Amino acid sequence: MGTYKPNTLPLIPLPYSAVLFPGVILRIFISDRQDIAALVAKLSNNNTTPLNSSDLRIGCIPLKPPTPVSPPIAKTDEDKKRIIEEEGDEVEETQPAFLNIDPSSATPEELFSHGTTAQVVGLEGHSRVDSFGTHGANGGNGMALVVEGVSRFRVRQFLQRTPFIEADVEHFVDSPVQKSDVPAHSYFTQLKTLSRELVALLQMNSSRGVGLPPLVARRLELLIAEKKLCDAGSLADFMVSAVETTLAERLRILSAVDVPERLEKAVTVLTRQVNKIKSILTRSNKILPPLIVMDRRDGLPSLPGVPPRSAKRSAGFGDMDEDGENDEELDELSKKIEEAKLSPEALKLARREMQRLRRMSPIQAEYGVCRTYLETLTEIPWSITTEDQLDATTLVRARKQLNDDHYGLEAIKKRLLEYLAVLRLKRQNDEPVIAKKPLVDKSPILLLVGPPGVGKTSLARSVASALGRKFHRISLGGVRDEAEIRGHRRTYVAAMPGLIVNALKKVGVANPVILLDEIDKIGGANFHGDPSAAMLEVLDPEQNWSFTDHYINIPIDLSKVLFIATANSVDTIPPPLLDRMERIQLSGYTSLEKMHIASQYLIPKQVQSNGLAAGQVEISADVLSTIITSYTRESGVRNLEREIGSVCRAKAVEYAEAKDAHKEESYRPRVEVSELESILGIEKYYSEIAERSNKPGVVTGLVAFSTGGIGSILFIEAEQMPGSGRLQLTGKLGEVIKESVEVALTWVKAHAYVLGLTNHPDEDLTKNRNVHVHCPAGAVPKDGPSAGVAFTIAMISMFSGRRISPTLAMTGEVSLRGRVTPVGGIKEKLIGALTAGVKTVLLPAHNRKEVRELPEEVKNGLEIIYVRSVWEALKHGMRPLTLLVPFP
């Protein structure tokens, strides 16, 4: 087939209800379309003209509409008006036969009289092809022929039926609208007005997940605004193709080759569509925004049946609806700004933004951003503070509050009472301070470092209660974005303030207590920024009086905020951030402290939580001590509380069963030690008890567990046997403790003659014998230098055959010169020694200061002897001690 004549077109029947208008792109799926396959194959063989050439045209013709079934009967004029507004001039109810029409087998009698000349754009599908010159298209799943409408035509005569339809057509080109055609001018003006109104309505629905996105709506507004009177026909085609219409309406507009007639029909369709959307929004109680419409200043008369539209605009106040509701909301917002007691800089900026907001239209994207920003400014407590309860009873009341909520933790309590005392003295001093700059009450920035479960988080709540201030907790664990601290800039979509500003908004005052929980787990530098670096300004007393959030972009005073940070370890906190905080170390609770906490806080809490009354569960000190030492080993009291809860639940079951059986007198509220195994299971941990007698080479040492804040005694056993001088160590010992054994053996061998262990100064003590040192509880890892004294005394006892008192325990590191140096964990070790039945303890002299902080029952129950060297330890540990030379 050669080049087609201008009036001869190959026709492609469109699927049912599909209509192509000029200027609109349509995709025609070619699966099982033999006519399109034959047409494309024929055109592909034409090597002179590519298929996507602008000179090549095909015709797209719709199917005729089916004969409509009986339309709804309009009994009154109101029914007729409603039917026309909601469903158009005709009610389209498709007969099932027409839905099953195969466009490829449609006959000329089933085709509409008018169609659209189209240009082939390309193929879309699994393989996108821009030209058909090299591919034979015979249809395929997912493939579509993309065409763009060019102009209208009317069929004069069908020339060919198979393999595709070909017809002689008459082309129509839109003629320009005459200036004297007043009705056409009026229709075109109203068409642009309705188009803008429709775009505004659809854009408003985009906030609910439907409608037009702001960018698409903006492009449509520009497209509509650029259309001139000469483009009236193309605008009508575009808008009709974009709205919901019936097939009959689309065919009538397609056959309207006269532009004024087409404009009239398009105005009718758009009027019905706009009214329908308004009706839906009204029924859903959604307030309609002021719509951007075009002023009709040409004085043209309104057309019959189409109400005139105008836009009302008050200079300086933006668009408003008829009730002035938008203006009232802005006045209310302006009133909030004046009453919010903003800082001078914030007030100046808020007033300027308020003026911008009044000049905006509510449908603009910037309107919501600006309004949200102003509302955020009014919610920040710029100068609203909580009045501190500073009077003569302040310190007494605060101390009682802290003691009632927490046992121990004297360091943090002391620091908070110091802060309260200083603050109260400053407030009482009415004399003016003569200085270059005014005195500012800067709140301390405290860092509570300690193991989990010791009460760091709950302590911050008690601080707020003692000060009478509001409290807010910010969890920094896992925060990896700097914007979460400083906020997002307003240029970003969905921007919001950071965690600090949001905390101030929630509490509503400028001087709250803010807990920065788990600050050691905040993220480091990454592609989102460095959140730990963003905290530098927040926690620096010299800078946080002018903290700047990216969203607010105005300095905010944080100097009145009492920041309390918590951490389990300072190893992961950057040094610059750590330097800005006052560190307070919280050690784990000892067994005695856990006894007090359990009896005063945990047991009453668990009794009440498990539905029991006071007196229905009695946990004695022996039972509580067994739970602490044999079932828990932690720094805090969380697991202890769980175990106490298990005991209370077991007693709750017993009480409920006795009550249900009407045998309440048989219920025993007292918990016995023998019952713990049936309630909590077998003991998880084992504690040593001082023996009545020791063999030579056995010494009682002291140990403090790395977790749990619990101390205990540890037997150190040394034995000798014939051999070649080899030293054997067992008991899962670490590198440091192994070195302590070697140092102890070296010192004993070096002083063997003085100690009376050899007959000659040059004799090797271990020449013909091996030494084996063992620490029981071999499954428990052991490390540290604090058992040096015990190893030394154990070896001297082994070589000399002298026994060491089993009620004597010792701790301390030993140097090669025999000096006893200080060690850690004294508090835990001595409490464990007292619990195990030890009577006397040898401590390094430099640990005397730690003993002062011990509970009185520990100091009264133990005889503590301070030693500076191994010789002094021997003097108190092995009596009588006989030396071959005078005491060094």
C-alpha positions in Angstrom: 0.0 0.0 0.0 1.5 3.3 -1.0 1.2 6.7 0.6 -2.4 7.6 1.5 -4.1 10.5 0.0 -5.0 13.3 2.4 -8.7 12.3 2.4 -8.1 8.6 2.6 -7.4 7.2 6.1 -6.9 3.8 7.6 -9.3 3.6 10.5 -8.7 2.0 13.9 -11.9 1.3 15.8 -11.4 2.3 19.5 -12.6 0.1 22.4 -16.1 0.7 23.6 -16.5 4.1 25.5 -13.1 5.3 24.3 -13.0 8.6 22.5 -9.9 10.4 21.3 -10.0 14.2 21.1 -7.5 16.4 19.3 -4.5 17.3 21.4 -4.9 14.3 23.7 -2.7 11.2 23.8 -4.3 7.7 23.9 -2.9 4.2 24.4 -4.6 1.5 22.3 -3.7 -2.0 23.5 -3.0 -4.2 20.5 -3.4 -7.6 22.0 -5.6 -9.8 19.8 -6.1 -6.8 17.4 -5.7 -8.4 14.0 -6.7 -5.2 12.2 -4.0 -3.1 13.9 -1.5 -5.9 13.4 -2.3 -6.0 9.6 -2.1 -2.2 9.5 1.2 -2.0 11.3 2.7 -4.8 9.2 1.6 -3.0 6.0 3.0 0.3 7.1 6.2 -1.4 8.3 6.9 -2.5 4.8 6.9 1.1 3.6 10.5 2.0 3.8 10.1 5.5 2.5 8.1 7.0 5.4 8.7 6.0 9.1 5.5 5.2 11.0 6.2 7.9 13.6 6.6 10.5 10.9 4.5 13.7 11.3 3.4 13.3 7.7 1.7 9.9 8.4 -1.9 10.0 9.7 -4.3 7.3 10.8 -7.9 7.6 11.9 -9.2 6.7 15.4 -13.0 6.3 15.3 -15.2 5.4 18.3 -18.0 2.9 18.3 -21.6 4.1 18.2 -23.4 4.3 21.6 -25.9 1.6 22.3 -29.6 2.3 22.3 -30.2 3.5 25.9 -32.6 1.7 28.1 -35.4 3.5 29.8 -33.9 6.5 31.6 -35.1 7.6 35.0 -38.5 9.2 34.9 -38.5 12.9 36.0 -41.8 13.6 37.6 -41.0 17.2 38.5 -38.7 19.9 37.3 -36.5 19.4 40.4 -36.1 15.7 39.5 -35.2 16.7 35.9 -32.7 19.2 37.1 -31.1 16.7 39.5 -30.8 14.0 36.8 -29.2 16.4 34.4 -26.7 17.7 37.0 -25.8 14.2 38.3 -26.0 12.0 35.1 -26.0 14.4 32.1 -28.6 14.8 29.5 -28.9 11.0 29.1 -28.6 8.1 31.4 -25.9 5.8 30.1 -26.7 2.2 30.8 -24.7 -0.1 28.5 -26.3 -3.1 27.1 -24.3 -6.3 27.7 -23.9 -7.0 24.0 -22.0 -3.8 23.4 -19.6 -4.4 26.2 -18.5 -7.6 24.4 -17.9 -5.9 21.0 -14.5 -6.8 19.6 -13.2 -3.5 18.1 -11.1 -5.5 15.6 -14.3 -7.2 14.2 -16.5 -4.1 14.3 -18.4 -3.4 11.0 -18.7 0.0 9.4 -22.3 0.1 10.6 -21.2 -0.1 14.2 -18.8 2.9 13.9 -19.6 6.5 14.8 -19.8 9.1 12.0 -17.0 11.3 13.3 -13.5 10.5 14.5 -10.0 12.0 15.1 -7.0 12.1 12.8 -4.0 10.9 14.9 -0.3 10.7 14.6 1.5 7.5 15.8 3.9 8.4 18.7 5.3 4.9 19.3 4.9 1.6 21.0 4.8 1.0 24.8 5.2 -2.3 26.5 7.9 -4.9 27.4 10.2 -3.4 24.7 9.7 0.3 24.0 10.1 1.1 20.3 10.1 4.5 18.7 10.0 3.4 15.1 8.4 0.4 13.5 10.7 0.2 10.6 12.6 -2.9 11.9 10.0 -4.8 13.9 7.0 -6.7 12.5 4.2 -6.0 15.0 1.6 -8.7 15.3 0.3 -7.8 18.7 1.5 -8.9 22.1 0.5 -9.0 25.7 1.2 -5.6 27.4 2.0 -3.8 24.1 0.1 -0.6 23.3 0.0 1.7 20.3 0.4 5.3 21.5 -1.4 7.9 19.3 -1.9 11.7 19.6 -5.1 13.3 18.3 -4.6 16.0 15.6 -7.9 17.1 14.1 -11.5 16.0 13.6 -12.9 14.2 10.5 -16.2 12.9 9.2 -16.6 9.6 7.3 -17.9 10.1 3.8 -17.6 6.6 2.5 -16.0 3.3 3.6 -13.6 2.1 1.0 -12.2 -1.1 2.6 -13.4 -3.5 5.3 -10.6 -6.1 5.6 -7.9 -6.7 6.8 -8.4 -3.2 8.2 -11.0 -0.5 7.6 -10.2 2.3 5.2 -12.5 5.3 4.4 -12.8 8.5 2.5 -13.0 11.3 5.1 -13.6 15.0 5.3 -11.2 16.9 7.6 -12.2 19.8 9.9 -9.9 22.5 11.2 -11.0 24.8 14.0 -11.8 28.2 12.6 -10.9 31.3 14.8 -13.7 32.8 16.9 -14.8 36.1 15.5 -14.5 39.1 17.8 -18.1 40.0 17.1 -19.2 36.6 18.5 -20.2 37.8 22.0 -21.7 34.4 23.1 -18.5 32.6 22.1 -16.4 35.1 24.1 -18.7 34.6 27.1 -18.5 30.8 26.8 -14.7 30.9 26.6 -14.4 33.1 29.6 -16.7 30.8 31.7 -14.8 27.8 30.4 -11.5 29.2 31.8 -13.2 30.1 35.0 -14.7 26.6 35.5 -11.4 25.0 34.5 -9.6 26.9 37.2 -12.3 26.2 39.8 -12.1 22.5 39.0 -8.3 22.4 39.4 -8.6 24.2 42.7 -11.2 21.7 44.0 -9.1 18.8 42.9 -6.0 20.3 44.5 -7.9 20.7 47.8 -8.7 17.0 47.8 -5.0 16.1 47.4 -4.5 16.4 51.2 -6.9 13.4 51.6 -4.8 11.2 49.2 -6.9 11.9 46.1 -7.1 14.7 43.6 -4.2 16.6 42.1 -0.7 17.0 43.6 0.3 20.7 44.0 2.9 20.5 41.2 0.4 19.1 38.6 -2.2 21.6 39.7 0.2 24.4 39.2 1.1 23.3 35.7 -2.6 23.0 34.8 -3.2 26.5 36.1 -0.4 27.8 33.9 -1.8 25.8 30.9 -5.3 27.3 31.4 -3.9 30.8 31.8 -1.9 30.6 28.6 -4.9 29.7 26.5 -6.1 32.5 24.2 -9.3 32.9 22.4 -7.8 31.3 19.3 -7.2 28.2 21.5 -10.8 28.0 22.7 -11.6 24.7 20.8 -8.4 22.9 22.0 -9.1 24.0 25.7 -12.7 22.6 25.4 -11.3 19.3 24.1 -8.7 19.0 26.8 -11.0 19.8 29.7 -13.8 17.4 28.5 -11.3 14.6 28.1 -10.1 15.2 31.7 -13.5 15.1 33.5 -16.1 12.5 34.0 -18.6 12.4 31.2 -20.9 9.9 29.5 -20.1 8.4 26.1 -23.0 10.2 24.5 -21.7 13.6 25.8 -18.2 12.8 24.5 -19.5 11.8 21.1 -21.7 15.0 20.8 -18.6 17.1 21.6 -16.5 15.1 19.1 -19.1 15.8 16.4 -19.3 19.5 17.3 -17.0 20.8 14.6 -18.2 24.4 15.3 -16.2 25.9 18.1 -19.0 28.0 19.7 -21.2 24.9 19.9 -18.3 22.9 21.4 -17.7 25.6 24.0 -21.4 25.6 25.0 -21.4 21.8 25.5 -18.1 21.9 27.4 -19.3 24.6 29.8 -22.4 22.5 30.5 -20.3 19.4 31.3 -17.8 21.3 33.5 -20.6 23.1 35.4 -22.2 19.8 36.3 -18.8 18.4 37.4 -17.9 21.3 39.6 -21.3 21.3 41.2 -21.0 17.6 41.8 -17.7 17.9 43.6 -19.0 20.8 45.7 -22.0 18.8 46.7 -19.7 15.9 47.8 -17.5 18.2 49.8 -20.5 19.9 51.5 -21.9 16.5 52.5 -18.6 15.5 54.0 -18.6 18.8 56.1 -15.4 20.0 54.4 -15.0 23.8 54.3 -14.6 24.9 50.7 -11.6 27.2 50.2 -11.8 30.4 48.3 -11.3 29.5 44.7 -9.0 31.3 42.3 -11.4 32.4 39.6 -11.0 35.0 36.8 -12.7 38.4 37.2 -15.2 39.1 34.5 -14.4 42.7 33.7 -15.4 42.7 30.1 -19.1 43.3 31.0 -20.3 40.3 28.9 -23.7 39.0 29.8 -24.1 35.6 31.4 -25.4 32.8 29.4 -28.8 31.2 30.2 -28.5 28.4 32.7 -24.9 29.2 33.7 -24.6 31.4 36.8 -22.0 34.1 36.7 -18.9 33.7 38.8 -16.7 36.3 40.3 -13.8 36.4 42.8 -14.0 38.5 45.9 -10.7 39.8 47.2 -10.0 42.2 50.0 -6.8 44.1 49.7 -4.2 43.0 52.2 -6.3 40.2 53.7 -6.1 37.5 51.0 -9.0 35.5 49.7 -12.0 35.0 52.0 -15.1 33.0 51.8 -18.5 34.6 52.3 -18.6 34.1 56.0 -15.2 35.6 56.5 -14.2 32.4 58.4 -10.6 32.5 57.1 -10.2 36.1 58.3 -11.5 35.2 61.7 -9.0 32.4 62.0 -6.2 34.8 61.1 -7.4 37.3 63.6 -7.4 34.6 66.3 -3.9 33.6 65.3 -2.7 37.2 65.4 -4.2 37.5 68.9 -2.3 34.4 70.0 0.9 35.9 68.8 0.4 39.0 70.8 -0.5 37.0 73.9 2.4 34.5 73.7 5.0 36.7 75.3 7.5 36.1 72.5 11.0 37.4 72.6 11.5 40.8 70.8 13.2 39.1 67.9 10.5 36.3 67.7 7.7 38.9 67.9 9.1 41.0 65.1 9.5 37.9 62.8 6.0 36.6 63.7 4.4 39.9 62.8 6.2 40.0 59.5 5.1 36.4 58.7 1.6 37.3 59.7 1.5 40.0 57.1 2.7 37.6 54.5 0.0 35.1 55.5 -2.8 37.6 55.2 -1.7 38.3 51.6 -1.7 34.6 50.6 -4.5 32.5 49.2 -5.3 29.5 51.4 -4.9 27.1 48.5 -1.3 28.1 48.0 1.2 25.5 49.3 3.1 28.2 51.2 0.0 29.1 53.2 0.0 26.0 55.2 3.7 26.1 55.9 3.6 29.7 57.1 0.5 29.1 59.3 2.0 26.0 60.9 5.2 28.0 61.6 3.3 30.8 63.3 1.3 28.3 65.4 4.5 26.7 66.5 6.0 30.0 67.6 2.9 30.6 69.8 3.2 27.2 71.4 6.9 27.7 72.5 7.1 29.0 76.2 9.4 31.9 75.5 9.0 33.5 79.0 6.6 31.3 80.9 8.3 29.5 83.8 7.3 27.4 86.8 7.7 29.3 90.1 10.3 27.4 92.1 9.2 26.5 95.6 12.0 28.3 97.4 11.2 29.0 101.0 12.5 28.1 104.5 11.4 24.4 104.0 12.8 24.0 100.6 15.9 22.0 101.5 14.1 19.9 104.1 11.3 19.1 101.7 13.6 18.3 98.8 15.8 16.0 101.0 12.7 14.2 102.2 11.4 13.8 98.7 14.7 12.3 97.4 15.1 10.0 100.4 11.5 8.8 100.1 12.0 7.9 96.4 15.5 6.5 96.5 17.7 4.7 98.9 21.4 5.7 98.9 22.7 7.7 95.9 24.1 10.3 98.3 26.4 12.0 95.7 23.5 13.0 93.4 21.3 14.0 96.3 24.1 16.2 97.7 24.6 17.9 94.3 20.9 18.7 93.9 20.6 20.1 97.4 23.6 22.3 96.6 21.9 23.6 93.5 18.7 24.3 95.5 20.6 26.1 98.2 22.5 28.3 95.8 19.3 29.1 93.9 17.5 30.0 97.0 20.3 32.3 98.3 20.4 34.1 94.9 16.7 34.7 95.0 16.9 36.0 98.6 19.6 38.5 97.9 17.7 41.6 97.0 20.8 43.8 96.7 21.7 44.8 93.1 24.7 43.0 91.7 27.3 45.4 90.5 29.0 43.7 87.6 29.7 44.2 83.9 27.0 41.8 82.9 24.0 40.6 84.9 24.1 37.4 87.0 22.3 34.5 85.3 21.0 31.5 87.2 22.5 28.7 85.0 21.1 25.3 85.7 23.6 22.5 86.1 24.0 19.9 83.4 24.4 16.6 85.2 25.4 13.3 83.7 24.5 10.2 85.8 26.7 7.3 84.9 26.0 3.9 86.2 24.9 0.3 85.4 21.4 -0.5 84.4 18.7 -0.6 87.0 20.3 1.6 89.7 17.5 4.3 89.3 19.0 6.9 87.0 15.8 7.6 85.1 13.5 7.5 88.1 15.9 9.8 90.0 15.4 12.5 87.4 11.6 12.3 88.0 12.2 12.7 91.7 14.4 15.8 91.1 11.6 17.4 89.1 9.2 16.6 91.9 11.5 18.0 94.6 12.0 21.2 92.6 8.3 21.5 91.8 9.0 21.7 88.1 7.6 19.9 85.1 9.4 16.9 83.7 10.0 15.6 80.2 12.0 12.6 79.0 13.8 12.4 75.7 15.2 9.1 74.6 18.4 9.6 72.6 19.1 5.9 72.1 19.3 5.2 68.3 19.0 8.9 67.3 21.1 9.1 64.1 19.8 12.2 62.4 21.1 15.7 63.3 17.7 17.1 62.3 16.0 15.2 65.1 17.9 17.5 67.5 18.0 20.7 65.6 14.9 20.3 63.5 14.4 20.6 59.7 14.6 23.8 57.8 11.3 25.2 56.6 12.2 24.7 53.0 11.7 21.0 53.3 8.3 19.3 53.0 6.8 18.2 56.3 9.5 20.1 58.2 9.2 20.2 62.0 11.1 21.4 65.1 13.7 19.2 66.8 13.3 17.1 70.0 14.4 20.0 72.3 11.8 22.5 71.0 9.1 19.8 71.0 9.9 19.1 74.6 9.4 22.7 75.5 6.1 22.8 73.6 4.8 19.8 75.5 5.7 21.0 79.0 4.7 24.6 78.3 7.3 26.2 80.5 10.9 27.4 79.9 12.4 25.9 83.0 11.5 22.2 83.1 13.6 19.2 84.0 14.5 17.4 80.8 16.0 13.9 81.0 18.3 13.0 78.1 18.1 9.3 78.5 20.8 6.9 77.1 23.0 9.7 75.8 25.8 7.2 75.4 23.8 5.4 72.7 23.3 8.5 70.4 24.5 8.0 66.9 27.8 9.3 65.6 28.7 11.1 62.4 27.0 9.8 59.2 25.5 11.1 56.0 22.6 12.5 58.1 25.0 14.7 60.1 26.3 14.2 63.6 23.6 14.3 66.3 26.2 14.1 69.1 27.8 17.3 67.8 24.3 19.0 67.7 24.1 18.3 71.4 27.2 20.4 72.1 25.2 23.7 71.9 22.3 22.2 73.9 24.5 21.1 76.8 27.0 24.0 76.9 26.0 26.5 79.6 27.9 29.3 77.8 25.9 28.7 74.6 22.5 27.3 75.2 21.0 30.6 76.2 20.8 31.2 72.4 20.1 27.8 71.0 19.0 28.0 67.4 16.6 25.3 66.0 16.7 25.1 62.2 12.9 25.2 61.9 12.4 28.1 64.3 15.5 29.9 63.2 15.3 32.2 66.2 17.5 31.9 69.3 15.8 30.1 72.2 17.0 30.4 75.8 17.7 26.9 77.3 19.8 28.2 80.2 16.8 27.8 82.6 16.3 24.1 81.7 17.8 21.6 84.1 19.3 18.9 81.9 20.0 15.5 83.4 21.6 13.0 81.1 22.0 9.3 81.8 24.5 6.8 80.5 25.7 3.3 81.2 29.3 4.1 80.0 31.2 7.2 79.0 33.4 5.3 76.5 31.1 6.0 73.6 30.4 9.7 74.5 32.6 12.1 72.5 35.1 14.0 74.7 33.9 17.5 73.8 30.3 16.5 74.8 31.5 14.7 77.9 33.5 17.8 79.0 30.3 19.9 79.0 28.5 17.8 81.6 29.1 17.4 85.3 29.6 13.7 85.8 28.3 11.8 88.8 29.2 8.2 89.1 26.5 5.8 90.4 27.9 2.5 91.5 25.8 -0.6 91.8 23.8 -1.3 94.9 25.4 -3.6 97.5 23.6 -6.5 99.1 22.8 -4.4 102.2 21.4 -1.6 100.1 19.3 -4.0 98.1 18.0 -5.3 101.4 16.8 -1.8 102.4 15.4 -1.1 98.9 13.5 -4.3 98.8 12.0 -4.0 102.2 11.1 -0.3 101.8 10.1 -0.1 98.2 9.9 -3.3 96.2 8.0 -5.6 98.5 5.2 -3.1 99.2 5.0 -2.3 95.5 4.8 -6.0 94.4 2.3 -6.9 97.2 0.0 -4.2 95.9 0.6 -5.0 92.2 -0.4 -8.7 92.7 -3.7 -8.0 94.5 -2.6 -8.7 98.0 -3.0 -6.5 101.1 -0.4 -5.5 103.6 0.3 -8.4 105.9 -0.7 -11.1 103.5 2.9 -11.7 102.4 5.8 -11.7 104.9 9.3 -12.0 103.5 11.9 -12.2 106.2 15.4 -10.9 106.1 16.8 -14.4 105.6 14.6 -15.1 102.6 15.4 -11.7 101.1 19.1 -12.2 101.6 18.9 -15.6 99.9 17.0 -14.1 96.9 19.6 -11.4 96.6 22.7 -13.6 96.8 21.5 -16.9 95.3 19.0 -15.8 92.6 20.2 -12.4 91.4 23.6 -10.9 90.5 23.1 -7.5 89.1 24.0 -3.9 89.7 20.4 -2.6 90.0 17.3 -4.1 91.4 15.2 -5.0 88.3 15.7 -8.7 88.5 15.3 -8.6 92.3 11.9 -7.0 91.8 11.0 -9.7 89.3 11.9 -12.4 91.8 10.0 -10.7 94.6 7.1 -10.5 92.2 7.3 -14.2 91.5 7.2 -14.9 95.3 4.2 -12.6 95.7 2.3 -14.3 92.8 3.0 -17.7 94.4 1.5 -16.6 97.7 -1.4 -15.0 95.8 -2.2 -18.4 94.3 -2.1 -20.0 97.7 -4.3 -17.3 99.2 -6.8 -17.4 96.4 -7.1 -21.2 96.7 -7.6 -21.0 100.4 -10.2 -18.3 100.1 -12.1 -20.2 97.4 -12.1 -23.3 99.6 -13.2 -21.2 102.6 -10.0 -22.2 104.5 -8.4 -18.8 104.9 -7.1 -19.8 108.3 -4.9 -22.4 106.7 -3.1 -19.8 104.6 0.4 -19.0 105.9 1.6 -15.5 104.8 5.2 -16.0 105.9 7.7 -17.2 103.2 10.3 -19.7 104.3 13.7 -20.2 102.8 12.8 -23.8 102.1 10.0 -22.7 99.8 12.2 -20.6 97.5 13.4 -23.6 95.5 9.8 -24.6 94.6 8.9 -21.0 93.8 12.0 -19.7 92.0 13.7 -22.9 91.1 17.2 -24.1 92.0 19.7 -21.5 93.1 21.4 -19.7 90.2 24.5 -18.5 92.1 26.6 -19.9 94.9 28.3 -17.9 97.7 31.2 -19.2 99.7 30.9 -19.4 103.6 33.9 -19.1 105.8 35.2 -22.5 107.0 35.9 -23.4 110.6 39.4 -24.6 109.9 41.9 -24.3 107.0 44.7 -26.5 105.8 48.1 -25.1 105.1 48.1 -23.3 101.8 44.5 -22.2 101.9 43.7 -18.5 102.3 40.4 -16.6 102.2 40.5 -13.8 99.6 37.9 -11.2 98.8 36.2 -10.7 95.4 33.8 -8.1 93.9 31.8 -9.3 90.9 32.1 -7.1 87.9 28.3 -6.9 87.6 25.8 -6.9 90.4 27.5 -4.8 93.0 27.9 -7.9 95.1 31.0 -9.1 96.9 32.0 -12.4 98.4 34.9 -14.4 99.7 37.0 -16.7 97.5 39.2 -19.5 98.7 42.7 -19.6 97.3 44.4 -23.0 97.4 48.1 -23.7 96.9 49.7 -27.1 96.9 53.2 -28.4 96.3 54.5 -31.7 94.9 57.7 -33.2 93.6 58.7 -31.9 90.3 61.0 -29.6 88.4 59.8 -26.1 89.5 56.8 -25.8 87.2 53.9 -23.4 88.2 50.4 -24.6 87.3 47.4 -22.3 87.5 43.7 -23.4 87.3 40.3 -21.9 87.9 39.7 -20.0 84.7 42.1 -17.2 85.6 42.7 -14.1 83.5 46.1 -12.7 82.4 46.3 -10.2 85.2 45.6 -12.6 88.0 48.1 -15.1 86.5 50.8 -12.3 86.7 49.8 -11.7 90.3 50.5 -15.4 91.1 53.9 -15.2 89.4 54.8 -12.0 91.3 53.8 -13.6 94.6 55.9 -16.7 93.9 58.9 -14.6 92.8 58.7 -12.6 96.1 58.4 -15.8 98.2 61.4 -17.4 96.4 63.4 -14.2 96.8 62.7 -14.0 100.6 62.7 -17.8 101.2 65.8 -17.8 103.5 64.5 -14.8 105.5 61.1 -16.6 106.0 62.9 -19.8 107.1 61.8 -21.8 104.1 65.3 -22.7 102.9 68.6 -23.5 104.7 70.8 -21.3 102.6 70.3 -17.9 100.9 71.3 -19.4 97.5 69.0 -22.4 97.7 66.2 -22.6 95.1 62.9 -23.1 96.9 61.1 -24.7 93.9 64.1 -26.6 92.4 62.7 -30.1 93.0 59.0 -29.4 93.4 56.1 -28.1 91.4 53.5 -25.5 92.7 49.8 -25.7 91.8 47.5 -22.7 92.6 43.8 -23.1 92.2 40.7 -20.9 92.7 37.5 -22.8 93.2 34.3 -22.0 91.1 36.2 -22.9 88.0 33.4 -22.0 85.6 33.4 -18.3 86.8 36.0 -16.1 85.0 38.4 -14.4 87.5 40.8 -11.6 86.8 42.4 -8.6 88.5 45.4 -7.9 90.7 43.6 -7.6 94.0 44.5 -11.2 95.2 48.2 -10.6 95.3 48.4 -10.6 99.1 46.3 -13.7 99.3 48.5 -15.6 96.8 51.6 -14.6 98.7 50.3 -15.6 102.1 48.9 -18.9 100.7 52.3 -19.9 99.3 54.1 -19.0 102.5 51.6 -21.1 104.4 52.0 -24.0 102.0 55.8 -24.0 102.1 55.9 -23.4 105.9 53.1 -25.8 106.9 51.4 -23.0 109.0 47.7 -22.6 108.9 45.9 -19.3 108.3 42.8 -18.4 110.4 39.6 -19.2 108.3 37.9 -16.0 109.6 40.7 -13.9 108.3 40.3 -12.5 104.7 42.6 -10.2 102.8 42.8 -8.2 99.6 45.4 -6.0 98.0 47.9 -5.9 95.1 51.5 -6.9 95.7 54.5 -5.4 94.0 57.9 -7.2 93.5 59.2 -5.1 96.5 56.5 -6.5 98.7 54.4 -3.3 98.9 50.6 -3.7 99.2 48.9 -1.2 96.9 45.2 -0.1 96.8 42.5 -2.0 95.0 38.8 -1.3 94.1 35.5 -2.7 95.2 36.2 -2.3 98.9 32.6 -1.6 99.7 31.3 -4.7 98.0 34.1 -7.0 99.3 33.6 -6.0 102.9 29.9 -6.5 102.8 30.4 -9.9 101.2 33.0 -10.8 103.9 30.6 -9.9 106.7 27.8 -11.9 105.1 30.1 -14.9 104.8 31.1 -14.9 108.5 34.6 -13.3 108.2 35.8 -11.6 111.4 39.0 -9.8 110.4 40.0 -8.2 107.1 43.4 -7.1 105.9 43.2 -4.0 103.6 45.8 -1.8 101.9 46.4 1.3 103.9 45.6 3.5 101.0 42.0 2.2 101.0 41.3 3.7 104.3 39.2 6.5 102.7 36.7 4.0 101.1 36.1 2.4 104.5 34.7 5.7 105.8 31.7 5.4 103.4 30.8 1.9 104.6 27.5 1.3 106.4 27.8 1.3 110.2 26.8 -2.4 110.5 29.8 -3.3 108.3 32.3 -1.2 110.2 31.0 -2.5 113.6 30.9 -6.2 112.4 34.5 -6.4 111.1 37.9 -5.8 112.5 39.7 -4.0 109.7 43.5 -4.0 109.7 45.5 -1.8 107.3 48.8 -3.1 106.0 51.4 -1.4 103.8 53.6 -4.5 103.0 53.6 -8.2 102.9 55.6 -8.3 106.2 52.8 -6.5 108.0 50.3 -8.9 106.5 52.4 -11.8 107.7 52.6 -10.2 111.1 48.8 -10.2 111.5 48.1 -13.3 109.4 50.5 -15.9 110.8 51.0 -15.8 114.5 53.5 -16.5 115.9 55.9 -15.5 113.1 59.5 -16.6 113.4 62.1 -15.0 111.1 65.7 -15.9 110.7 66.6 -12.3 110.3 65.0 -9.2 111.9 61.7 -7.9 110.5 62.5 -5.8 107.4 
